[in-house]
Amino acid sequence: SKAFEKELNKLFMSPYGLIMTSHTKTSELTSRTGKITKTVPTLSNQARRIIIPKVSLIGYMGMKTVKIDKNTYVEKRYLSFEPSETLEAGDRDGKMPEQFIVPKDPLKTYKIFADAYAK
């Protein structure tokens, strides 16, 4: 764990941006209002204690139905940084939109990030 944290810190301190990806899992948690199911990254507790405090963004990518016109709906991939009781997400810098449709072109997706941080 110390070796993992040491190497991870080198990456965080480098002049490059660091993006980590993870699958998600649902966990049953107890909240003030009772039991809830929350979608969280699939990190071990040990990795979670090291990674989560260090990251600026936690995004969730999923699919949503979008209305194109009166009778046409399509499935689109979206990225959300909006935390909720049922979704672990967030933006500590406060620069990203709460969510956006992810374009098919990765350069357009990068532009959304770049434009958000340029503000």
C-alpha positions in Angstrom: 0.0 0.0 0.0 2.8 2.5 0.8 4.6 1.5 -2.5 1.3 2.0 -4.4 0.8 5.4 -2.8 4.4 6.5 -3.4 4.1 5.7 -7.2 0.7 7.2 -7.4 2.0 10.4 -5.8 4.7 10.6 -8.4 2.0 10.5 -11.1 -0.1 13.2 -9.3 2.9 15.5 -9.0 4.0 15.1 -12.6 3.3 17.9 -15.1 0.7 15.7 -16.9 -2.9 15.3 -16.3 -3.9 11.9 -14.9 -7.1 10.1 -15.8 -8.0 6.9 -14.1 -10.9 4.7 -15.1 -12.9 2.2 -13.2 -16.0 0.1 -13.6 -18.8 0.8 -11.2 -20.7 -1.3 -8.7 -23.7 -0.7 -6.6 -23.4 -0.8 -2.9 -26.2 -0.9 -0.3 -25.6 1.8 2.3 -27.5 3.1 5.2 -28.4 6.8 5.1 -30.4 9.1 7.3 -33.5 8.0 5.5 -32.9 4.3 5.4 -31.1 1.9 3.1 -30.1 3.2 -0.4 -28.3 1.7 -3.3 -25.3 3.9 -4.4 -23.3 3.6 -7.6 -19.5 3.8 -6.8 -16.2 3.1 -8.5 -15.0 -0.5 -8.1 -12.0 0.3 -5.8 -10.8 -1.8 -2.9 -11.1 0.0 0.4 -7.3 0.4 0.5 -7.1 2.0 -3.0 -10.2 4.1 -2.2 -8.5 5.6 0.9 -5.5 6.6 -1.3 -7.2 7.7 -4.5 -10.4 9.5 -3.6 -8.9 12.2 -1.4 -6.4 13.1 -4.2 -8.7 13.4 -7.3 -10.3 16.6 -8.5 -13.1 14.9 -10.5 -15.2 11.8 -10.2 -17.3 11.3 -13.2 -19.9 8.7 -14.0 -20.4 7.7 -17.6 -23.8 6.1 -18.5 -26.4 6.0 -21.2 -29.6 8.1 -21.3 -32.5 8.5 -23.7 -32.5 11.8 -25.5 -35.5 13.2 -27.5 -34.4 14.2 -31.0 -37.8 15.3 -32.3 -41.5 14.7 -31.6 -41.3 11.0 -32.2 -37.6 10.2 -32.2 -35.5 9.1 -29.2 -31.9 7.9 -29.2 -29.6 6.5 -26.6 -26.6 8.8 -25.9 -23.6 8.4 -23.7 -23.3 11.0 -21.0 -20.8 12.0 -18.3 -22.0 13.3 -15.0 -20.1 15.1 -12.3 -23.2 15.7 -10.2 -23.1 13.9 -6.9 -26.2 12.5 -5.4 -27.4 10.2 -2.7 -27.3 7.3 -5.3 -24.3 8.3 -7.3 -20.7 9.0 -6.3 -19.5 11.8 -8.5 -18.1 15.3 -8.0 -16.1 18.2 -9.2 -13.9 19.8 -6.5 -12.7 22.5 -8.8 -16.3 23.5 -9.7 -15.5 23.9 -13.4 -17.2 21.1 -15.2 -20.9 21.1 -16.2 -23.0 18.9 -14.0 -23.4 16.6 -16.9 -23.0 16.6 -20.7 -23.6 14.3 -23.7 -20.3 12.7 -24.7 -19.6 13.3 -28.4 -18.5 10.4 -30.5 -15.3 12.3 -31.4 -12.9 12.1 -28.5 -11.3 15.5 -29.5 -14.7 17.1 -29.1 -15.0 15.6 -25.6 -11.5 16.8 -24.8 -12.5 20.3 -26.0 -15.4 20.3 -23.5 -12.9 19.6 -20.7 -10.4 22.2 -22.0 -13.1 24.9 -22.4 -14.4 24.2 -18.9 -10.9 24.6 -17.3 -10.1 27.7 -19.5 -13.0 29.6 -17.7 
